[in-house]
Each structure stands twice: as C-alpha cells, then as structure tokens.
Amino acid sequence: MNTYNTIMKYFWLTAAIIIFLVVTVMGVKEGFGKWVFYYLFVMSSLGMYFFKMWMMKRFVKHQSYLQEIKEKNKEKL
C-alpha cells in the first residue's frame, strides 16, 4: 500500500506540472481568456497531491499508534 500511495503522490504532482505547462503554452498561443479556467485542473491536481501527503502522514501516525497499543496489550498479558 505504501508503494501505491507514493506512486499516486508523484502522479498528482506530475499531472499538476504538465497541466500547468500545457495550459500556459496554450494561453500564450490562443489567449488566456479562453484557457484561464483550465487552471482549475492544476489547482485540483495540486490539492490532491497535498491531500495525499497529509493522508500518508496521518496513516503513519495511526499505524504507530496501533503498534503502541498492541505492545501495551502484550505487556498486560
């Protein structure tokens, strides 16, 4: 699962960069009035990247918490 999360994290970052470059180039060629709305896709991709980072950190903290509880239960037995 960690490999999947890492791949998806970099996927969203790469998608944001590529979309930003394409929209910017097309905006220069055809005018930003037509292409400015496509920056929403860049923002959503960046949002997914940061959301994925936050969730991965949260997952690691939760796993360490569960391990700590498991160790405490072993000590009680």
KAHUGI-V332893 format. One record per residue. RES is the residue in three letters. SS is DSSP state (A for helix, B for strand, O for the rest). OMEGA is omega in radians with two decimals (NA if undefined). Layout:
BEGIN
res | ss | omega
RES | SS | OMEGA
RES | SS | OMEGA
END
This chain:
BEGIN
res | ss | omega
MET | O | -3.14
ASN | A | 3.11
THR | A | 3.11
TYR | A | -3.13
ASN | A | 3.12
THR | A | 3.12
ILE | A | -3.12
MET | A | 3.10
LYS | A | 3.14
TYR | A | 3.05
PHE | A | -3.11
TRP | A | 3.10
LEU | A | 3.12
THR | A | 3.12
ALA | A | 3.14
ALA | A | -3.13
ILE | A | -3.12
ILE | A | 3.13
ILE | A | 3.11
PHE | A | -3.13
LEU | A | -3.13
VAL | A | -3.11
VAL | A | 3.14
THR | A | 3.12
VAL | A | 3.13
MET | A | 3.08
GLY | A | 3.10
VAL | A | -3.11
LYS | A | -2.97
GLU | A | -3.13
GLY | O | -3.07
PHE | A | 3.11
GLY | A | -3.13
LYS | A | -2.96
TRP | A | -3.06
VAL | A | -3.10
PHE | A | 3.13
TYR | A | 3.03
TYR | A | 3.03
LEU | A | 3.09
PHE | A | 3.07
VAL | A | -3.12
MET | A | 3.14
SER | A | 3.09
SER | A | 3.07
LEU | A | 3.08
GLY | A | 3.10
MET | A | 3.10
TYR | A | -3.12
PHE | A | 3.07
PHE | A | 3.12
LYS | A | 3.10
MET | A | -3.13
TRP | A | -3.13
MET | A | 3.12
MET | A | 3.09
LYS | A | 3.12
ARG | A | 3.13
PHE | A | 3.13
VAL | A | 3.11
LYS | A | -3.13
HIS | A | 3.11
GLN | A | 3.10
SER | A | 3.08
TYR | A | 3.12
LEU | A | 3.10
GLN | A | 3.12
GLU | A | 3.11
ILE | A | 3.13
LYS | A | 3.11
GLU | A | 3.10
LYS | A | 3.11
ASN | A | 3.08
LYS | A | 3.14
GLU | A | -3.13
LYS | A | -3.12
LEU | O | NA
END
